[in-house]
Amino acid sequence: MAQAGKGRLNYRCPACFMRDLDIDMFYDKEKEEYYCLRCQFTGKEADVLKGNEMVRVKYGAMYQRFGKFDFD
């Protein structure tokens, strides 16, 4: 994960990442939540990690090779 500035680690926005956009989220110290500049997604760290886990399901079989008879 990229680090845009000093301080807390920036995560990828799960809403943008579901649409194959790699956008970093920023941390608001006052509200103690992460936010995305592109799609206005906001959430606590647990919400962001939960959303990013759903994206991992999408790419779960990325490194597996399938033959034409694997789907019968």
N, CA, C and O atoms as a Tripos MOL2 file, in Angstrom:
@<TRIPOS>MOLECULE
protein
  288   287    72     0     0
PROTEIN
NO_CHARGES

@<TRIPOS>ATOM
      1 N           0.8340   -1.1680    0.0000 N.3       1 MET1
      2 CA          0.0000    0.0000    0.0000 C.3       1 MET1
      3 C           0.8820    1.2350    0.0000 C.2       1 MET1
      4 O           1.9010    1.2890    0.6880 O.2       1 MET1
      5 N           0.4860    2.1970   -0.7590 N.am      2 ALA2
      6 CA          1.2730    3.4050   -0.8930 C.3       2 ALA2
      7 C           1.1200    4.2830    0.3390 C.2       2 ALA2
      8 O           0.1000    4.2420    1.0280 O.2       2 ALA2
      9 N           2.1320    5.0630    0.5980 N.am      3 GLN3
     10 CA          2.0950    5.9980    1.7140 C.3       3 GLN3
     11 C           2.1450    7.4020    1.1270 C.2       3 GLN3
     12 O           3.1900    7.8140    0.6230 O.2       3 GLN3
     13 N           1.0440    8.1470    1.1790 N.am      4 ALA4
     14 CA          0.9620    9.4700    0.5700 C.3       4 ALA4
     15 C           1.6050   10.5400    1.4360 C.2       4 ALA4
     16 O           2.0740   11.5470    0.9070 O.2       4 ALA4
     17 N           1.6400   10.3580    2.7160 N.am      5 GLY5
     18 CA          2.2220   11.3630    3.5990 C.3       5 GLY5
     19 C           2.6960   10.7260    4.8790 C.2       5 GLY5
     20 O           2.5850    9.5140    5.0660 O.2       5 GLY5
     21 N           3.2210   11.5440    5.7530 N.am      6 LYS6
     22 CA          3.6860   11.0200    7.0310 C.3       6 LYS6
     23 C           2.4930   10.7770    7.9380 C.2       6 LYS6
     24 O           1.4780   11.4670    7.8410 O.2       6 LYS6
     25 N           2.6140    9.8120    8.8040 N.am      7 GLY7
     26 CA          1.5220    9.5190    9.7200 C.3       7 GLY7
     27 C           0.9770    8.1250    9.4860 C.2       7 GLY7
     28 O           1.7280    7.1930    9.1990 O.2       7 GLY7
     29 N          -0.3380    7.9880    9.6100 N.am      8 ARG8
     30 CA         -0.9820    6.6770    9.4850 C.3       8 ARG8
     31 C          -0.8900    6.1460    8.0620 C.2       8 ARG8
     32 O          -0.7510    6.9080    7.1050 O.2       8 ARG8
     33 N          -0.9690    4.8400    7.9430 N.am      9 LEU9
     34 CA         -0.9020    4.1750    6.6470 C.3       9 LEU9
     35 C          -2.1740    4.4450    5.8600 C.2       9 LEU9
     36 O          -3.2780    4.3430    6.3960 O.2       9 LEU9
     37 N          -2.0200    4.7840    4.6030 N.am     10 ASN10
     38 CA         -3.1810    5.0090    3.7410 C.3      10 ASN10
     39 C          -3.5720    3.7020    3.0690 C.2      10 ASN10
     40 O          -2.7210    2.9760    2.5550 O.2      10 ASN10
     41 N          -4.8460    3.4160    3.0800 N.am     11 TYR11
     42 CA         -5.3780    2.2130    2.4580 C.3      11 TYR11
     43 C          -5.9750    2.5540    1.1030 C.2      11 TYR11
     44 O          -6.2140    3.7210    0.7940 O.2      11 TYR11
     45 N          -6.2140    1.5200    0.2930 N.am     12 ARG12
     46 CA         -6.9330    1.7100   -0.9680 C.3      12 ARG12
     47 C          -8.4120    1.8550   -0.6730 C.2      12 ARG12
     48 O          -8.9390    1.2190    0.2390 O.2      12 ARG12
     49 N          -9.0750    2.6920   -1.4440 N.am     13 CYS13
     50 CA        -10.5180    2.8690   -1.2940 C.3      13 CYS13
     51 C         -11.2170    1.6180   -1.8260 C.2      13 CYS13
     52 O         -11.0270    1.2670   -2.9900 O.2      13 CYS13
     53 N         -12.0230    0.9330   -1.0020 N.am     14 PRO14
     54 CA        -12.6720   -0.2950   -1.4730 C.3      14 PRO14
     55 C         -13.7080   -0.0440   -2.5580 C.2      14 PRO14
     56 O         -13.8800   -0.8830   -3.4430 O.2      14 PRO14
     57 N         -14.4060    1.0900   -2.5140 N.am     15 ALA15
     58 CA        -15.4180    1.3850   -3.5330 C.3      15 ALA15
     59 C         -14.7620    1.6240   -4.8910 C.2      15 ALA15
     60 O         -15.2510    1.1380   -5.9110 O.2      15 ALA15
     61 N         -13.6680    2.3600   -4.9080 N.am     16 CYS16
     62 CA        -12.9570    2.6080   -6.1670 C.3      16 CYS16
     63 C         -12.2250    1.3540   -6.6430 C.2      16 CYS16
     64 O         -12.1610    1.0830   -7.8420 O.2      16 CYS16
     65 N         -11.6750    0.5960   -5.7010 N.am     17 PHE17
     66 CA        -10.9090   -0.5880   -6.0670 C.3      17 PHE17
     67 C         -11.8020   -1.6720   -6.6550 C.2      17 PHE17
     68 O         -11.3340   -2.4780   -7.4580 O.2      17 PHE17
     69 N         -13.0820   -1.7110   -6.2730 N.am     18 MET18
     70 CA        -14.0400   -2.6460   -6.8860 C.3      18 MET18
     71 C         -14.2390   -2.3250   -8.3640 C.2      18 MET18
     72 O         -14.5810   -3.2030   -9.1560 O.2      18 MET18
     73 N         -14.0220   -1.0550   -8.7320 N.am     19 ARG19
     74 CA        -14.1440   -0.6350  -10.1310 C.3      19 ARG19
     75 C         -12.7860   -0.5590  -10.8120 C.2      19 ARG19
     76 O         -12.6300    0.1160  -11.8300 O.2      19 ARG19
     77 N         -11.7970   -1.2590  -10.2430 N.am     20 ASP20
     78 CA        -10.4370   -1.3400  -10.7970 C.3      20 ASP20
     79 C          -9.7340    0.0050  -10.8550 C.2      20 ASP20
     80 O          -8.9480    0.2570  -11.7680 O.2      20 ASP20
     81 N         -10.0110    0.8760   -9.8840 N.am     21 LEU21
     82 CA         -9.3000    2.1390   -9.7390 C.3      21 LEU21
     83 C          -8.4720    2.0670   -8.4660 C.2      21 LEU21
     84 O          -8.9970    1.7540   -7.3970 O.2      21 LEU21
     85 N          -7.2040    2.3510   -8.5750 N.am     22 ASP22
     86 CA         -6.3020    2.2510   -7.4260 C.3      22 ASP22
     87 C          -6.1400    3.6340   -6.8000 C.2      22 ASP22
     88 O          -5.2050    4.3650   -7.1300 O.2      22 ASP22
     89 N          -7.0460    3.9870   -5.9020 N.am     23 ILE23
     90 CA         -7.0650    5.3040   -5.2730 C.3      23 ILE23
     91 C          -6.7490    5.1460   -3.7870 C.2      23 ILE23
     92 O          -7.3520    4.3210   -3.1010 O.2      23 ILE23
     93 N          -5.8010    5.9420   -3.2990 N.am     24 ASP24
     94 CA         -5.4660    5.9190   -1.8770 C.3      24 ASP24
     95 C          -6.4840    6.7080   -1.0730 C.2      24 ASP24
     96 O          -7.0290    7.7100   -1.5360 O.2      24 ASP24
     97 N          -6.7260    6.2370    0.1340 N.am     25 MET25
     98 CA         -7.5910    6.9610    1.0640 C.3      25 MET25
     99 C          -6.7090    7.7760    2.0010 C.2      25 MET25
    100 O          -5.5330    7.4650    2.1870 O.2      25 MET25
    101 N          -7.2800    8.8100    2.5830 N.am     26 PHE26
    102 CA         -6.5680    9.6570    3.5180 C.3      26 PHE26
    103 C          -7.2300    9.5690    4.8790 C.2      26 PHE26
    104 O          -8.4120    9.2450    4.9860 O.2      26 PHE26
    105 N          -6.4640    9.8580    5.9110 N.am     27 TYR27
    106 CA         -6.9440    9.7130    7.2830 C.3      27 TYR27
    107 C          -7.2460   11.0820    7.8710 C.2      27 TYR27
    108 O          -6.4150   11.9870    7.8020 O.2      27 TYR27
    109 N          -8.4270   11.2390    8.4480 N.am     28 ASP28
    110 CA         -8.8300   12.4650    9.1340 C.3      28 ASP28
    111 C          -8.6530   12.2410   10.6320 C.2      28 ASP28
    112 O          -9.3700   11.4400   11.2320 O.2      28 ASP28
    113 N          -7.7000   12.9450   11.2320 N.am     29 LYS29
    114 CA         -7.3970   12.7450   12.6490 C.3      29 LYS29
    115 C          -8.5360   13.2160   13.5450 C.2      29 LYS29
    116 O          -8.7750   12.6240   14.5980 O.2      29 LYS29
    117 N          -9.2370   14.2640   13.1470 N.am     30 GLU30
    118 CA        -10.3200   14.8020   13.9800 C.3      30 GLU30
    119 C         -11.4990   13.8310   14.0730 C.2      30 GLU30
    120 O         -12.0450   13.6090   15.1540 O.2      30 GLU30
    121 N         -11.8800   13.2600   12.9410 N.am     31 LYS31
    122 CA        -13.0170   12.3320   12.9120 C.3      31 LYS31
    123 C         -12.5950   10.8820   13.1400 C.2      31 LYS31
    124 O         -13.4380   10.0100   13.3480 O.2      31 LYS31
    125 N         -11.2860   10.6300   13.0980 N.am     32 GLU32
    126 CA        -10.7230    9.2850   13.2310 C.3      32 GLU32
    127 C         -11.3300    8.3170   12.2210 C.2      32 GLU32
    128 O         -11.7660    7.2220   12.5760 O.2      32 GLU32
    129 N         -11.3510    8.7420   10.9470 N.am     33 GLU33
    130 CA        -11.8590    7.8850    9.8820 C.3      33 GLU33
    131 C         -11.0970    8.1620    8.5960 C.2      33 GLU33
    132 O         -10.4440    9.1950    8.4480 O.2      33 GLU33
    133 N         -11.1940    7.2250    7.6800 N.am     34 TYR34
    134 CA        -10.5580    7.3490    6.3720 C.3      34 TYR34
    135 C         -11.5710    7.8840    5.3740 C.2      34 TYR34
    136 O         -12.7720    7.6470    5.5100 O.2      34 TYR34
    137 N         -11.0790    8.6180    4.3530 N.am     35 TYR35
    138 CA        -11.9680    9.1470    3.3260 C.3      35 TYR35
    139 C         -11.2800    9.0980    1.9690 C.2      35 TYR35
    140 O         -10.0540    9.1380    1.8720 O.2      35 TYR35
    141 N         -12.0980    9.0110    0.9240 N.am     36 CYS36
    142 CA        -11.6150    8.9760   -0.4580 C.3      36 CYS36
    143 C         -11.9680   10.2980   -1.1230 C.2      36 CYS36
    144 O         -13.0910   10.7820   -0.9910 O.2      36 CYS36
    145 N         -11.0210   10.8760   -1.8310 N.am     37 LEU37
    146 CA        -11.2700   12.1410   -2.5140 C.3      37 LEU37
    147 C         -12.0780   11.9690   -3.7910 C.2      37 LEU37
    148 O         -12.7240   12.9130   -4.2460 O.2      37 LEU37
    149 N         -12.0510   10.7770   -4.3730 N.am     38 ARG38
    150 CA        -12.7020   10.5730   -5.6620 C.3      38 ARG38
    151 C         -14.1800   10.2230   -5.5310 C.2      38 ARG38
    152 O         -15.0080   10.7570   -6.2700 O.2      38 ARG38
    153 N         -14.5210    9.3340   -4.6010 N.am     39 CYS39
    154 CA        -15.9000    8.8370   -4.5530 C.3      39 CYS39
    155 C         -16.6280    9.1800   -3.2530 C.2      39 CYS39
    156 O         -17.7720    8.7610   -3.0740 O.2      39 CYS39
    157 N         -16.0170    9.9130   -2.3580 N.am     40 GLN40
    158 CA        -16.6130   10.3270   -1.0860 C.3      40 GLN40
    159 C         -16.9220    9.1640   -0.1500 C.2      40 GLN40
    160 O         -17.8050    9.2820    0.7000 O.2      40 GLN40
    161 N         -16.2140    8.0420   -0.2890 N.am     41 PHE41
    162 CA        -16.3490    6.9400    0.6600 C.3      41 PHE41
    163 C         -15.6670    7.3470    1.9600 C.2      41 PHE41
    164 O         -14.5410    7.8450    1.9380 O.2      41 PHE41
    165 N         -16.3330    7.1400    3.0870 N.am     42 THR42
    166 CA        -15.7360    7.3810    4.3940 C.3      42 THR42
    167 C         -16.0120    6.1810    5.2840 C.2      42 THR42
    168 O         -17.0330    5.5080    5.1380 O.2      42 THR42
    169 N         -15.1000    5.9200    6.2000 N.am     43 GLY43
    170 CA        -15.3150    4.8170    7.1200 C.3      43 GLY43
    171 C         -14.1600    4.6390    8.0730 C.2      43 GLY43
    172 O         -13.0570    5.1370    7.8450 O.2      43 GLY43
    173 N         -14.4260    3.9290    9.1310 N.am     44 LYS44
    174 CA        -13.3870    3.5820   10.1040 C.3      44 LYS44
    175 C         -12.4430    2.5580    9.4800 C.2      44 LYS44
    176 O         -12.7170    2.0200    8.4070 O.2      44 LYS44
    177 N         -11.3370    2.2970   10.1590 N.am     45 GLU45
    178 CA        -10.3420    1.3630    9.6320 C.3      45 GLU45
    179 C         -10.9350   -0.0290    9.4390 C.2      45 GLU45
    180 O         -10.5990   -0.7120    8.4720 O.2      45 GLU45
    181 N         -11.8020   -0.4530   10.3370 N.am     46 ALA46
    182 CA        -12.4270   -1.7770   10.2120 C.3      46 ALA46
    183 C         -13.3110   -1.8560    8.9680 C.2      46 ALA46
    184 O         -13.3540   -2.8950    8.3110 O.2      46 ALA46
    185 N         -14.0190   -0.7650    8.6360 N.am     47 ASP47
    186 CA        -14.8650   -0.7420    7.4360 C.3      47 ASP47
    187 C         -14.0260   -0.8370    6.1680 C.2      47 ASP47
    188 O         -14.3940   -1.5280    5.2180 O.2      47 ASP47
    189 N         -12.8920   -0.1350    6.1630 N.am     48 VAL48
    190 CA        -12.0080   -0.1550    4.9950 C.3      48 VAL48
    191 C         -11.4040   -1.5450    4.8100 C.2      48 VAL48
    192 O         -11.3490   -2.0560    3.6910 O.2      48 VAL48
    193 N         -10.9540   -2.1510    5.8990 N.am     49 LEU49
    194 CA        -10.3700   -3.4930    5.8030 C.3      49 LEU49
    195 C         -11.4070   -4.5210    5.3710 C.2      49 LEU49
    196 O         -11.0910   -5.4400    4.6150 O.2      49 LEU49
    197 N         -12.6390   -4.3750    5.8430 N.am     50 LYS50
    198 CA        -13.7170   -5.2880    5.4450 C.3      50 LYS50
    199 C         -14.0190   -5.1440    3.9510 C.2      50 LYS50
    200 O         -14.2180   -6.1430    3.2600 O.2      50 LYS50
    201 N         -14.0550   -3.9110    3.4540 N.am     51 GLY51
    202 CA        -14.2920   -3.6790    2.0320 C.3      51 GLY51
    203 C         -13.1630   -4.1970    1.1700 C.2      51 GLY51
    204 O         -13.4050   -4.7510    0.0980 O.2      51 GLY51
    205 N         -11.9290   -4.0250    1.6230 N.am     52 ASN52
    206 CA        -10.7880   -4.5220    0.8600 C.3      52 ASN52
    207 C         -10.7300   -6.0420    0.8580 C.2      52 ASN52
    208 O         -10.2040   -6.6360   -0.0830 O.2      52 ASN52
    209 N         -11.2570   -6.6750    1.8870 N.am     53 GLU53
    210 CA        -11.3140   -8.1410    1.9180 C.3      53 GLU53
    211 C         -12.2870   -8.6630    0.8570 C.2      53 GLU53
    212 O         -12.0500   -9.7180    0.2690 O.2      53 GLU53
    213 N         -13.3730   -7.9370    0.6110 N.am     54 MET54
    214 CA        -14.3170   -8.3290   -0.4420 C.3      54 MET54
    215 C         -13.6750   -8.2190   -1.8180 C.2      54 MET54
    216 O         -13.9960   -9.0010   -2.7130 O.2      54 MET54
    217 N         -12.7710   -7.2590   -1.9990 N.am     55 VAL55
    218 CA        -12.0680   -7.1180   -3.2770 C.3      55 VAL55
    219 C         -11.1290   -8.2980   -3.4860 C.2      55 VAL55
    220 O         -10.9510   -8.7560   -4.6140 O.2      55 VAL55
    221 N         -10.5300   -8.7930   -2.4130 N.am     56 ARG56
    222 CA         -9.6240   -9.9380   -2.5330 C.3      56 ARG56
    223 C         -10.3460  -11.1760   -3.0400 C.2      56 ARG56
    224 O          -9.7330  -12.0180   -3.6980 O.2      56 ARG56
    225 N         -11.6280  -11.3040   -2.7500 N.am     57 VAL57
    226 CA        -12.4150  -12.4270   -3.2610 C.3      57 VAL57
    227 C         -12.4850  -12.3530   -4.7840 C.2      57 VAL57
    228 O         -12.4420  -13.3800   -5.4630 O.2      57 VAL57
    229 N         -12.5900  -11.1450   -5.3140 N.am     58 LYS58
    230 CA        -12.6700  -10.9440   -6.7610 C.3      58 LYS58
    231 C         -11.4070  -11.4480   -7.4620 C.2      58 LYS58
    232 O         -11.4840  -12.0270   -8.5460 O.2      58 LYS58
    233 N         -10.2580  -11.2290   -6.8460 N.am     59 TYR59
    234 CA         -8.9870  -11.6240   -7.4430 C.3      59 TYR59
    235 C          -8.4150  -12.8890   -6.8130 C.2      59 TYR59
    236 O          -7.2170  -13.1420   -6.9310 O.2      59 TYR59
    237 N          -9.2400  -13.6820   -6.1510 N.am     60 GLY60
    238 CA         -8.7620  -14.8670   -5.4420 C.3      60 GLY60
    239 C          -8.1420  -15.9170   -6.3390 C.2      60 GLY60
    240 O          -7.1820  -16.5700   -5.9270 O.2      60 GLY60
    241 N          -8.6450  -16.1070   -7.5410 N.am     61 ALA61
    242 CA         -8.1390  -17.1410   -8.4510 C.3      61 ALA61
    243 C          -7.2580  -16.5520   -9.5490 C.2      61 ALA61
    244 O          -7.1220  -17.1420  -10.6210 O.2      61 ALA61
    245 N          -6.6690  -15.4060   -9.2880 N.am     62 MET62
    246 CA         -5.8980  -14.7260  -10.3170 C.3      62 MET62
    247 C          -4.6780  -15.5370  -10.7690 C.2      62 MET62
    248 O          -4.3100  -15.4900  -11.9430 O.2      62 MET62
    249 N          -4.0550  -16.2710   -9.8620 N.am     63 TYR63
    250 CA         -2.8390  -16.9990  -10.2030 C.3      63 TYR63
    251 C          -3.0860  -18.4750  -10.4880 C.2      63 TYR63
    252 O          -2.1320  -19.2490  -10.5730 O.2      63 TYR63
    253 N          -4.3360  -18.8810  -10.6360 N.am     64 GLN64
    254 CA         -4.6510  -20.2660  -10.9710 C.3      64 GLN64
    255 C          -4.9030  -20.3820  -12.4690 C.2      64 GLN64
    256 O          -5.4630  -19.4820  -13.0940 O.2      64 GLN64
    257 N          -4.4830  -21.4960  -13.0210 N.am     65 ARG65
    258 CA         -4.7030  -21.7390  -14.4420 C.3      65 ARG65
    259 C          -5.8400  -22.7390  -14.5950 C.2      65 ARG65
    260 O          -5.8450  -23.7830  -13.9430 O.2      65 ARG65
    261 N          -6.7980  -22.4240  -15.4520 N.am     66 PHE66
    262 CA         -7.9580  -23.2720  -15.6800 C.3      66 PHE66
    263 C          -7.9390  -23.7910  -17.1080 C.2      66 PHE66
    264 O          -7.5980  -23.0650  -18.0410 O.2      66 PHE66
    265 N          -8.3060  -25.0470  -17.2650 N.am     67 GLY67
    266 CA         -8.4670  -25.6400  -18.5860 C.3      67 GLY67
    267 C          -9.9190  -25.5700  -19.0170 C.2      67 GLY67
    268 O         -10.7830  -25.1770  -18.2340 O.2      67 GLY67
    269 N         -10.1960  -25.9500  -20.2640 N.am     68 LYS68
    270 CA        -11.5720  -25.8280  -20.7490 C.3      68 LYS68
    271 C         -12.5060  -26.8600  -20.1310 C.2      68 LYS68
    272 O         -13.7240  -26.6950  -20.1950 O.2      68 LYS68
    273 N         -11.9650  -27.9230  -19.5340 N.am     69 PHE69
    274 CA        -12.8090  -28.9430  -18.9140 C.3      69 PHE69
    275 C         -12.9650  -28.7400  -17.4030 C.2      69 PHE69
    276 O         -13.6060  -29.5560  -16.7420 O.2      69 PHE69
    277 N         -12.4030  -27.6930  -16.8580 N.am     70 ASP70
    278 CA        -12.5070  -27.4320  -15.4220 C.3      70 ASP70
    279 C         -13.8770  -26.9160  -15.0160 C.2      70 ASP70
    280 O         -14.1980  -26.9190  -13.8270 O.2      70 ASP70
    281 N         -14.6870  -26.4790  -15.9540 N.am     71 PHE71
    282 CA        -15.9670  -25.8590  -15.6310 C.3      71 PHE71
    283 C         -17.1590  -26.7670  -15.8920 C.2      71 PHE71
    284 O         -18.3010  -26.3150  -15.8150 O.2      71 PHE71
    285 N         -16.9190  -28.0320  -16.1970 N.am     72 ASP72
    286 CA        -18.0150  -28.9810  -16.4430 C.3      72 ASP72
    287 C         -18.5770  -29.5230  -15.1640 C.2      72 ASP72
    288 O         -19.5040  -30.3330  -15.1910 O.2      72 ASP72
@<TRIPOS>BOND
     1     1     2 1
     2     2     3 1
     3     3     4 2
     4     3     5 am
     5     5     6 1
     6     6     7 1
     7     7     8 2
     8     7     9 am
     9     9    10 1
    10    10    11 1
    11    11    12 2
    12    11    13 am
    13    13    14 1
    14    14    15 1
    15    15    16 2
    16    15    17 am
    17    17    18 1
    18    18    19 1
    19    19    20 2
    20    19    21 am
    21    21    22 1
    22    22    23 1
    23    23    24 2
    24    23    25 am
    25    25    26 1
    26    26    27 1
    27    27    28 2
    28    27    29 am
    29    29    30 1
    30    30    31 1
    31    31    32 2
    32    31    33 am
    33    33    34 1
    34    34    35 1
    35    35    36 2
    36    35    37 am
    37    37    38 1
    38    38    39 1
    39    39    40 2
    40    39    41 am
    41    41    42 1
    42    42    43 1
    43    43    44 2
    44    43    45 am
    45    45    46 1
    46    46    47 1
    47    47    48 2
    48    47    49 am
    49    49    50 1
    50    50    51 1
    51    51    52 2
    52    51    53 am
    53    53    54 1
    54    54    55 1
    55    55    56 2
    56    55    57 am
    57    57    58 1
    58    58    59 1
    59    59    60 2
    60    59    61 am
    61    61    62 1
    62    62    63 1
    63    63    64 2
    64    63    65 am
    65    65    66 1
    66    66    67 1
    67    67    68 2
    68    67    69 am
    69    69    70 1
    70    70    71 1
    71    71    72 2
    72    71    73 am
    73    73    74 1
    74    74    75 1
    75    75    76 2
    76    75    77 am
    77    77    78 1
    78    78    79 1
    79    79    80 2
    80    79    81 am
    81    81    82 1
    82    82    83 1
    83    83    84 2
    84    83    85 am
    85    85    86 1
    86    86    87 1
    87    87    88 2
    88    87    89 am
    89    89    90 1
    90    90    91 1
    91    91    92 2
    92    91    93 am
    93    93    94 1
    94    94    95 1
    95    95    96 2
    96    95    97 am
    97    97    98 1
    98    98    99 1
    99    99   100 2
   100    99   101 am
   101   101   102 1
   102   102   103 1
   103   103   104 2
   104   103   105 am
   105   105   106 1
   106   106   107 1
   107   107   108 2
   108   107   109 am
   109   109   110 1
   110   110   111 1
   111   111   112 2
   112   111   113 am
   113   113   114 1
   114   114   115 1
   115   115   116 2
   116   115   117 am
   117   117   118 1
   118   118   119 1
   119   119   120 2
   120   119   121 am
   121   121   122 1
   122   122   123 1
   123   123   124 2
   124   123   125 am
   125   125   126 1
   126   126   127 1
   127   127   128 2
   128   127   129 am
   129   129   130 1
   130   130   131 1
   131   131   132 2
   132   131   133 am
   133   133   134 1
   134   134   135 1
   135   135   136 2
   136   135   137 am
   137   137   138 1
   138   138   139 1
   139   139   140 2
   140   139   141 am
   141   141   142 1
   142   142   143 1
   143   143   144 2
   144   143   145 am
   145   145   146 1
   146   146   147 1
   147   147   148 2
   148   147   149 am
   149   149   150 1
   150   150   151 1
   151   151   152 2
   152   151   153 am
   153   153   154 1
   154   154   155 1
   155   155   156 2
   156   155   157 am
   157   157   158 1
   158   158   159 1
   159   159   160 2
   160   159   161 am
   161   161   162 1
   162   162   163 1
   163   163   164 2
   164   163   165 am
   165   165   166 1
   166   166   167 1
   167   167   168 2
   168   167   169 am
   169   169   170 1
   170   170   171 1
   171   171   172 2
   172   171   173 am
   173   173   174 1
   174   174   175 1
   175   175   176 2
   176   175   177 am
   177   177   178 1
   178   178   179 1
   179   179   180 2
   180   179   181 am
   181   181   182 1
   182   182   183 1
   183   183   184 2
   184   183   185 am
   185   185   186 1
   186   186   187 1
   187   187   188 2
   188   187   189 am
   189   189   190 1
   190   190   191 1
   191   191   192 2
   192   191   193 am
   193   193   194 1
   194   194   195 1
   195   195   196 2
   196   195   197 am
   197   197   198 1
   198   198   199 1
   199   199   200 2
   200   199   201 am
   201   201   202 1
   202   202   203 1
   203   203   204 2
   204   203   205 am
   205   205   206 1
   206   206   207 1
   207   207   208 2
   208   207   209 am
   209   209   210 1
   210   210   211 1
   211   211   212 2
   212   211   213 am
   213   213   214 1
   214   214   215 1
   215   215   216 2
   216   215   217 am
   217   217   218 1
   218   218   219 1
   219   219   220 2
   220   219   221 am
   221   221   222 1
   222   222   223 1
   223   223   224 2
   224   223   225 am
   225   225   226 1
   226   226   227 1
   227   227   228 2
   228   227   229 am
   229   229   230 1
   230   230   231 1
   231   231   232 2
   232   231   233 am
   233   233   234 1
   234   234   235 1
   235   235   236 2
   236   235   237 am
   237   237   238 1
   238   238   239 1
   239   239   240 2
   240   239   241 am
   241   241   242 1
   242   242   243 1
   243   243   244 2
   244   243   245 am
   245   245   246 1
   246   246   247 1
   247   247   248 2
   248   247   249 am
   249   249   250 1
   250   250   251 1
   251   251   252 2
   252   251   253 am
   253   253   254 1
   254   254   255 1
   255   255   256 2
   256   255   257 am
   257   257   258 1
   258   258   259 1
   259   259   260 2
   260   259   261 am
   261   261   262 1
   262   262   263 1
   263   263   264 2
   264   263   265 am
   265   265   266 1
   266   266   267 1
   267   267   268 2
   268   267   269 am
   269   269   270 1
   270   270   271 1
   271   271   272 2
   272   271   273 am
   273   273   274 1
   274   274   275 1
   275   275   276 2
   276   275   277 am
   277   277   278 1
   278   278   279 1
   279   279   280 2
   280   279   281 am
   281   281   282 1
   282   282   283 1
   283   283   284 2
   284   283   285 am
   285   285   286 1
   286   286   287 1
   287   287   288 2
@<TRIPOS>SUBSTRUCTURE
     1 MET1         2 RESIDUE 1 A MET
     2 ALA2         6 RESIDUE 1 A ALA
     3 GLN3        10 RESIDUE 1 A GLN
     4 ALA4        14 RESIDUE 1 A ALA
     5 GLY5        18 RESIDUE 1 A GLY
     6 LYS6        22 RESIDUE 1 A LYS
     7 GLY7        26 RESIDUE 1 A GLY
     8 ARG8        30 RESIDUE 1 A ARG
     9 LEU9        34 RESIDUE 1 A LEU
    10 ASN10       38 RESIDUE 1 A ASN
    11 TYR11       42 RESIDUE 1 A TYR
    12 ARG12       46 RESIDUE 1 A ARG
    13 CYS13       50 RESIDUE 1 A CYS
    14 PRO14       54 RESIDUE 1 A PRO
    15 ALA15       58 RESIDUE 1 A ALA
    16 CYS16       62 RESIDUE 1 A CYS
    17 PHE17       66 RESIDUE 1 A PHE
    18 MET18       70 RESIDUE 1 A MET
    19 ARG19       74 RESIDUE 1 A ARG
    20 ASP20       78 RESIDUE 1 A ASP
    21 LEU21       82 RESIDUE 1 A LEU
    22 ASP22       86 RESIDUE 1 A ASP
    23 ILE23       90 RESIDUE 1 A ILE
    24 ASP24       94 RESIDUE 1 A ASP
    25 MET25       98 RESIDUE 1 A MET
    26 PHE26      102 RESIDUE 1 A PHE
    27 TYR27      106 RESIDUE 1 A TYR
    28 ASP28      110 RESIDUE 1 A ASP
    29 LYS29      114 RESIDUE 1 A LYS
    30 GLU30      118 RESIDUE 1 A GLU
    31 LYS31      122 RESIDUE 1 A LYS
    32 GLU32      126 RESIDUE 1 A GLU
    33 GLU33      130 RESIDUE 1 A GLU
    34 TYR34      134 RESIDUE 1 A TYR
    35 TYR35      138 RESIDUE 1 A TYR
    36 CYS36      142 RESIDUE 1 A CYS
    37 LEU37      146 RESIDUE 1 A LEU
    38 ARG38      150 RESIDUE 1 A ARG
    39 CYS39      154 RESIDUE 1 A CYS
    40 GLN40      158 RESIDUE 1 A GLN
    41 PHE41      162 RESIDUE 1 A PHE
    42 THR42      166 RESIDUE 1 A THR
    43 GLY43      170 RESIDUE 1 A GLY
    44 LYS44      174 RESIDUE 1 A LYS
    45 GLU45      178 RESIDUE 1 A GLU
    46 ALA46      182 RESIDUE 1 A ALA
    47 ASP47      186 RESIDUE 1 A ASP
    48 VAL48      190 RESIDUE 1 A VAL
    49 LEU49      194 RESIDUE 1 A LEU
    50 LYS50      198 RESIDUE 1 A LYS
    51 GLY51      202 RESIDUE 1 A GLY
    52 ASN52      206 RESIDUE 1 A ASN
    53 GLU53      210 RESIDUE 1 A GLU
    54 MET54      214 RESIDUE 1 A MET
    55 VAL55      218 RESIDUE 1 A VAL
    56 ARG56      222 RESIDUE 1 A ARG
    57 VAL57      226 RESIDUE 1 A VAL
    58 LYS58      230 RESIDUE 1 A LYS
    59 TYR59      234 RESIDUE 1 A TYR
    60 GLY60      238 RESIDUE 1 A GLY
    61 ALA61      242 RESIDUE 1 A ALA
    62 MET62      246 RESIDUE 1 A MET
    63 TYR63      250 RESIDUE 1 A TYR
    64 GLN64      254 RESIDUE 1 A GLN
    65 ARG65      258 RESIDUE 1 A ARG
    66 PHE66      262 RESIDUE 1 A PHE
    67 GLY67      266 RESIDUE 1 A GLY
    68 LYS68      270 RESIDUE 1 A LYS
    69 PHE69      274 RESIDUE 1 A PHE
    70 ASP70      278 RESIDUE 1 A ASP
    71 PHE71      282 RESIDUE 1 A PHE
    72 ASP72      286 RESIDUE 1 A ASP
